[in-house]
């Protein structure tokens, strides 16, 4: 997803992807846009919380690249302890 909207019930997708995890919409969409345009990454998903991040990983496996906000409101512990 590259439009900056959150993805409350993401569908599984195939192939490598990047993931931006940030609760600030402008920051998340800015990173996603940069990763798509400047880095040439074809699929960049946005997660607005730790829960959305872990759901995306459960659906699609680990991302090739992740940009994660360290000050998420629901904390970083679940992401840091992910297997």
C-alpha positions as CSV (number, residue, x, y, z in Angstrom):
1,X,0.0,0.0,0.0
2,X,1.5,3.3,-1.0
3,X,-1.3,5.8,-0.5
4,X,-0.5,6.4,3.2
5,X,-3.8,4.9,4.4
6,X,-3.7,2.3,7.1
7,X,-4.5,-1.3,6.2
8,X,-6.8,-2.6,9.0
9,X,-7.3,-6.1,7.5
10,X,-4.5,-6.7,5.0
11,X,-4.8,-9.4,2.5
12,X,-1.8,-11.7,1.9
13,X,0.4,-10.7,-1.0
14,X,3.1,-12.6,-2.8
15,X,6.8,-11.7,-3.3
16,X,9.3,-9.5,-1.5
17,X,8.1,-6.3,0.1
18,X,9.2,-3.4,2.3
19,X,7.3,-2.4,5.4
20,X,7.0,1.1,7.0
21,X,5.8,1.0,10.6
22,X,4.8,4.5,11.9
23,X,1.7,6.0,13.5
24,X,2.2,9.4,11.9
25,X,0.5,9.3,8.4
26,X,2.7,11.9,6.8
27,X,5.9,10.2,7.9
28,X,4.7,6.8,6.9
29,X,3.5,7.9,3.5
30,X,6.8,9.9,3.0
31,X,9.0,6.9,3.7
32,X,6.8,4.6,1.6
33,X,6.9,7.1,-1.4
34,X,10.7,7.5,-1.1
35,X,11.2,3.7,-0.9
36,X,9.1,3.2,-4.0
37,X,10.4,6.1,-6.1
38,X,14.1,6.4,-5.1
39,X,14.8,2.8,-4.1
40,X,12.7,1.1,-6.8
41,X,10.9,-1.2,-4.3
42,X,7.7,-2.4,-6.1
43,X,5.7,-3.2,-3.0
44,X,5.8,-1.1,0.2
45,X,3.2,-1.7,2.9
46,X,2.4,0.7,5.7
47,X,1.5,-0.4,9.3
48,X,0.3,2.2,11.8
49,X,0.9,0.1,14.9
50,X,2.8,-2.9,16.3
51,X,-0.3,-5.0,15.9
52,X,-0.6,-4.1,12.2
53,X,3.1,-4.8,11.7
54,X,2.9,-8.3,13.2
55,X,-0.3,-9.0,11.2
56,X,1.5,-8.1,8.0
57,X,4.5,-10.3,8.9
58,X,2.1,-13.2,9.8
59,X,0.4,-12.9,6.4
60,X,3.4,-12.3,4.1
61,X,6.5,-13.3,6.1
62,X,9.3,-11.0,7.0
63,X,9.9,-7.9,4.8
64,X,13.1,-7.4,2.8
65,X,13.4,-4.0,4.4
66,X,11.6,-2.4,7.4
67,X,11.6,1.2,8.6
68,X,10.2,1.2,12.2
69,X,9.3,4.1,14.4
70,X,10.9,3.4,17.8
71,X,8.2,5.4,19.7
72,X,5.0,3.6,18.7
73,X,2.1,4.1,21.1
74,X,1.6,0.4,21.5
75,X,5.4,-0.2,22.1
76,X,8.2,-2.0,20.3
77,X,8.6,-5.1,22.5
78,X,6.4,-7.4,20.3
79,X,8.4,-6.4,17.2
80,X,11.8,-6.8,18.9
81,X,10.9,-10.2,20.2
82,X,9.4,-11.5,17.0
83,X,11.1,-14.8,16.0
